[in-house]
Amino acid sequence: MNNINGIYQIPCIVNGISMNFIFDTGASDVSISLKEANYLIENAKLKKEDILSKVNYRVASGEIIEGTKIIIKNLQIGNIKLQNVEASIIHEQKAPLLLGQSAIGRIGKYSIEGNKLILENSPKSNQVLDEKYGFKNIKFDTHISEFENLSKIGEANGIIYYLYKARDEDLFKLFDIKFYGIMLGFKNNKLEQINLRRQYKQPISEPNNIPALEDFKNIIFSFSSIIGKPDIRNDEEMNYTWFNLKTMLNAKVTIKKIETDDLVNGKMIIETNVLFSKKIERKIKDF
């Protein structure tokens, strides 16, 4: 890295294009300026499907500036290659290029010696799904006798489902978003599925202000920054799936029902589901 007045600048390769970034552990995302973004687009290094959504950022001065969320398909730091890195385009021609936590958080342990960045571990990938083999401290294949406060709610495809009234409130949190229910699925008395659920009531009269969708976008962005781009992505139906060798993850949003007497006072019931499951031979539509 180059040490310029106490600021470390590190060479990286973004979708095949060399760029120099400020190594910024305080920045949440990798960010590039409008100038670099236009160059990537003009050279077909940033495509339409890589552009996610418009966002606003508050900078150190307190000013709100406009930006665009993107996914960088390939980001190389030294000999470390990261795929599907969440990043931001700052809508200013001369905005600094920042290497933030969406990349730094995936390179593992590191140290800085002089002007050298020493990487100690390989980057994170969807191998994390297999390493977790469950959700937080809930592990697949755990016998049903190890759980308390289970209430049976149904059965499908040989799996018996229970509502889990966990005492640990931290189990209901995912990326700082609180879920209201956990459903566990057992097959032959061994845990096979963990389903986090949250319902939202949304006034039909406020179609442009939908907290459920904003929370869901944050969930997808957060998963993508840790385990990469979904293996199955359906933006229209808000349904995303990641696979690894032993486990899989599915996140989706559905409109459960509409409660209305008229279009002014009516409400939509929107449900967000995040499902951690053992990888089994079953189609997504069966979940």
C-alpha positions as CSV (number, residue, x, y, z in Angstrom):
1,M,0.0,0.0,0.0
2,N,1.1,3.6,-0.5
3,N,1.1,5.7,2.7
4,I,0.1,9.2,1.7
5,N,0.1,11.6,4.6
6,G,-1.0,8.8,7.0
7,I,-3.7,7.5,4.6
8,Y,-3.2,4.1,3.1
9,Q,-4.0,3.7,-0.6
10,I,-4.2,0.1,-1.9
11,P,-4.2,-1.1,-5.6
12,C,-7.2,-3.2,-6.5
13,I,-8.6,-4.7,-9.7
14,V,-12.4,-4.0,-10.2
15,N,-14.0,-6.2,-12.9
16,G,-10.6,-6.3,-14.6
17,I,-9.8,-2.6,-14.3
18,S,-7.0,-1.4,-12.0
19,M,-8.0,1.3,-9.4
20,N,-6.4,2.7,-6.3
21,F,-8.6,2.8,-3.2
22,I,-8.2,4.3,0.2
23,F,-8.1,1.5,2.8
24,D,-11.0,2.8,5.0
25,T,-12.1,0.5,7.9
26,G,-14.7,3.1,8.9
27,A,-16.6,2.9,5.6
28,S,-19.4,0.4,5.4
29,D,-19.2,-0.1,1.6
30,V,-16.7,-0.1,-1.2
31,S,-17.4,3.1,-3.0
32,I,-16.4,4.6,-6.4
33,S,-17.0,8.0,-8.0
34,L,-19.2,8.7,-10.9
35,K,-16.1,9.1,-13.1
36,E,-15.0,5.5,-12.5
37,A,-18.5,4.2,-12.7
38,N,-19.0,5.7,-16.2
39,Y,-15.7,4.2,-17.3
40,L,-16.7,0.8,-16.1
41,I,-20.1,1.1,-17.9
42,E,-18.5,2.4,-21.1
43,N,-16.2,-0.6,-21.2
44,A,-18.9,-3.1,-20.4
45,K,-17.4,-3.8,-17.0
46,L,-20.5,-2.8,-15.1
47,K,-23.8,-4.0,-16.5
48,K,-27.5,-3.3,-16.0
49,E,-28.0,-6.3,-13.8
50,D,-25.2,-5.2,-11.4
51,I,-27.0,-1.9,-10.6
52,L,-29.4,-2.4,-7.6
53,S,-31.0,0.8,-6.3
54,K,-30.7,4.5,-5.5
55,V,-29.7,5.4,-2.0
56,N,-28.8,8.5,0.0
57,Y,-25.6,8.9,2.2
58,R,-24.8,11.2,5.0
59,V,-21.1,12.3,4.7
60,A,-18.8,13.5,7.6
61,S,-19.9,17.1,7.0
62,G,-23.5,16.1,7.6
63,E,-24.5,16.7,4.0
64,I,-26.8,14.2,2.3
65,I,-25.5,13.0,-1.1
66,E,-27.1,10.7,-3.7
67,G,-25.6,7.3,-4.6
68,T,-26.4,4.0,-6.3
69,K,-26.0,0.5,-4.8
70,I,-24.2,-1.9,-7.2
71,I,-22.6,-5.3,-7.1
72,I,-19.0,-5.6,-8.2
73,K,-18.7,-9.1,-9.6
74,N,-15.0,-9.4,-9.2
75,L,-12.7,-7.4,-6.8
76,Q,-9.1,-8.5,-6.5
77,I,-6.8,-7.4,-3.6
78,G,-3.4,-8.8,-4.0
79,N,-3.9,-12.5,-4.7
80,I,-7.3,-12.5,-2.9
81,K,-10.3,-12.6,-5.3
82,L,-13.7,-11.6,-4.0
83,Q,-16.9,-12.1,-5.9
84,N,-20.2,-10.2,-5.7
85,V,-19.1,-7.4,-3.5
86,E,-21.6,-4.8,-2.4
87,A,-20.5,-1.3,-3.4
88,S,-21.8,2.2,-4.0
89,I,-21.4,4.8,-6.7
90,I,-21.2,8.3,-5.2
91,H,-22.7,10.8,-7.6
92,E,-19.7,13.1,-7.7
93,Q,-17.0,13.1,-10.3
94,K,-14.1,13.4,-7.9
95,A,-15.4,11.4,-4.9
96,P,-12.7,9.3,-3.2
97,L,-12.5,5.6,-3.9
98,L,-12.9,3.8,-0.6
99,L,-12.3,0.2,0.2
100,G,-14.8,-0.3,3.0
101,Q,-16.2,-3.1,5.1
102,S,-18.2,-4.8,2.4
103,A,-14.7,-6.0,1.1
104,I,-12.5,-5.7,4.2
105,G,-15.0,-7.7,6.2
106,R,-14.5,-10.6,3.8
107,I,-10.7,-10.9,3.7
108,G,-10.4,-12.4,7.1
109,K,-7.8,-11.4,9.7
110,Y,-5.2,-9.0,8.6
111,S,-2.4,-6.8,10.0
112,I,-0.5,-3.8,8.7
113,E,3.3,-3.8,8.9
114,G,4.8,-0.6,7.5
115,N,3.0,-0.1,4.2
116,K,2.2,-3.8,3.8
117,L,-1.3,-5.3,4.3
118,I,-0.7,-8.9,5.6
119,L,-3.7,-11.2,5.0
120,E,-4.0,-14.1,7.3
121,N,-7.1,-16.0,6.1
122,S,-8.8,-16.8,2.9
123,P,-11.9,-14.7,2.0
124,K,-15.4,-15.5,3.2
125,S,-17.8,-17.2,0.7
126,N,-21.0,-19.2,0.8
127,Q,-18.9,-21.9,2.6
128,V,-20.1,-19.9,5.6
129,L,-23.5,-21.6,5.2
130,D,-21.9,-25.1,5.7
131,E,-19.7,-23.8,8.5
132,K,-22.8,-22.5,10.4
133,Y,-24.9,-25.6,9.5
134,G,-27.8,-23.8,11.0
135,F,-28.6,-20.3,12.4
136,K,-26.6,-18.8,15.3
137,N,-26.5,-21.5,18.0
138,I,-29.3,-23.6,16.4
139,K,-27.7,-26.5,14.5
140,F,-29.2,-28.9,12.0
141,D,-29.5,-32.6,13.0
142,T,-30.1,-31.6,16.6
143,H,-32.6,-34.0,18.2
144,I,-36.0,-32.6,19.0
145,S,-35.6,-33.5,22.6
146,E,-32.9,-30.8,22.9
147,F,-35.6,-28.1,22.4
148,E,-38.1,-26.7,24.9
149,N,-41.2,-24.6,24.2
150,L,-42.2,-26.2,20.9
151,S,-45.8,-26.0,19.6
152,K,-46.7,-28.2,16.7
153,I,-48.3,-26.3,13.8
154,G,-48.4,-28.7,10.9
155,E,-46.7,-31.2,8.6
156,A,-45.7,-31.3,5.0
157,N,-43.4,-33.4,2.8
158,G,-42.5,-35.6,5.8
159,I,-41.4,-32.6,7.9
160,I,-43.2,-31.7,11.1
161,Y,-43.2,-28.0,11.9
162,Y,-43.2,-26.4,15.3
163,L,-43.4,-22.8,16.5
164,Y,-40.3,-22.3,18.7
165,K,-40.8,-19.9,21.6
166,A,-37.1,-19.3,22.2
167,R,-36.0,-17.5,25.4
168,D,-32.9,-16.0,23.8
169,E,-34.2,-12.8,22.2
170,D,-31.0,-12.5,20.1
171,L,-32.3,-15.5,18.0
172,F,-35.0,-13.2,16.7
173,K,-32.5,-10.7,15.2
174,L,-31.0,-10.8,11.8
175,F,-28.8,-7.9,10.7
176,D,-30.5,-5.7,13.3
177,I,-33.9,-6.5,12.0
178,K,-36.2,-8.2,14.6
179,F,-38.3,-11.1,13.5
180,Y,-41.4,-12.1,15.4
181,G,-41.4,-15.9,14.9
182,I,-39.1,-18.9,14.5
183,M,-40.5,-22.1,13.0
184,L,-38.4,-25.3,13.2
185,G,-38.9,-28.3,10.9
186,F,-38.0,-31.8,12.0
187,K,-37.6,-35.0,10.0
188,N,-37.2,-38.3,11.9
189,N,-37.0,-36.1,15.0
190,K,-33.9,-34.2,13.7
191,L,-33.8,-30.6,12.8
192,E,-33.8,-29.9,9.1
193,Q,-35.2,-26.4,8.7
194,I,-35.1,-23.0,10.5
195,N,-37.5,-20.4,9.3
196,L,-37.5,-16.8,10.6
197,R,-40.8,-14.9,10.0
198,R,-42.0,-11.3,10.3
199,Q,-45.3,-9.8,9.3
200,Y,-45.9,-6.1,8.4
201,K,-49.2,-4.2,8.1
202,Q,-48.9,-1.8,5.2
203,P,-51.6,0.9,4.4
204,I,-52.6,0.5,0.7
205,S,-52.8,4.3,0.6
206,E,-48.9,4.5,1.0
207,P,-47.5,2.5,-1.9
208,N,-44.2,4.4,-1.9
209,N,-43.4,3.8,1.7
210,I,-43.1,0.1,2.4
211,P,-40.9,-0.7,5.4
212,A,-41.1,-4.5,4.7
213,L,-39.4,-4.0,1.3
214,E,-36.7,-1.7,2.7
215,D,-35.9,-4.2,5.5
216,F,-35.8,-7.0,2.9
217,K,-33.4,-5.2,0.7
218,N,-31.1,-4.7,3.6
219,I,-31.2,-8.4,4.3
220,I,-30.4,-9.3,0.7
221,F,-27.5,-6.8,0.6
222,S,-26.1,-8.1,3.9
223,F,-26.2,-11.7,2.8
224,S,-24.7,-10.9,-0.6
225,S,-21.8,-9.0,1.1
226,I,-21.0,-12.1,3.2
227,I,-21.8,-15.1,1.0
228,G,-21.9,-13.6,-2.5
229,K,-24.6,-13.3,-5.2
230,P,-27.7,-15.5,-4.9
231,D,-27.6,-18.7,-7.0
232,I,-31.3,-18.1,-7.9
233,R,-32.5,-14.5,-8.0
234,N,-36.0,-13.4,-8.8
235,D,-36.3,-9.6,-8.3
236,E,-39.9,-9.5,-9.5
237,E,-41.1,-12.1,-7.0
238,M,-38.6,-11.0,-4.3
239,N,-37.3,-14.5,-3.9
240,Y,-33.6,-15.3,-3.5
241,T,-31.7,-18.6,-2.9
242,W,-28.1,-19.5,-2.0
243,F,-26.7,-23.1,-2.2
244,N,-23.7,-24.8,-0.8
245,L,-22.7,-28.4,-0.4
246,K,-24.7,-29.2,2.7
247,T,-27.0,-26.3,3.3
248,M,-29.1,-23.7,1.6
249,L,-30.7,-20.3,2.3
250,N,-33.9,-18.8,0.9
251,A,-35.2,-15.3,1.5
252,K,-38.5,-14.0,0.2
253,V,-41.3,-11.6,0.6
254,T,-45.0,-12.4,0.0
255,I,-48.3,-10.5,0.3
256,K,-50.3,-12.7,2.6
257,K,-53.7,-11.0,2.3
258,I,-55.4,-7.6,1.9
259,E,-57.7,-6.3,4.6
260,T,-59.9,-3.6,3.1
261,D,-63.3,-2.0,3.0
262,D,-62.1,0.6,0.5
263,L,-58.8,1.6,-1.1
264,V,-58.2,4.5,1.3
265,N,-58.3,2.6,4.6
266,G,-57.2,-0.8,3.5
267,K,-54.1,-2.6,4.7
268,M,-51.8,-5.3,3.1
269,I,-50.3,-8.0,5.3
270,I,-46.8,-8.6,4.0
271,E,-44.6,-11.5,5.3
272,T,-40.8,-11.8,5.2
273,N,-39.4,-15.3,5.4
274,V,-35.7,-16.3,5.8
275,L,-35.2,-20.0,5.6
276,F,-32.1,-21.9,6.6
277,S,-32.3,-25.5,5.5
278,K,-30.2,-28.7,5.0
279,K,-29.7,-29.1,1.3
280,I,-32.2,-31.7,0.2
281,E,-33.8,-32.8,-3.1
282,R,-36.8,-30.5,-3.1
283,K,-37.9,-27.6,-5.3
284,I,-38.0,-24.1,-4.0
285,K,-41.7,-23.9,-4.6
286,D,-42.2,-26.6,-1.9
287,F,-40.9,-24.3,0.9
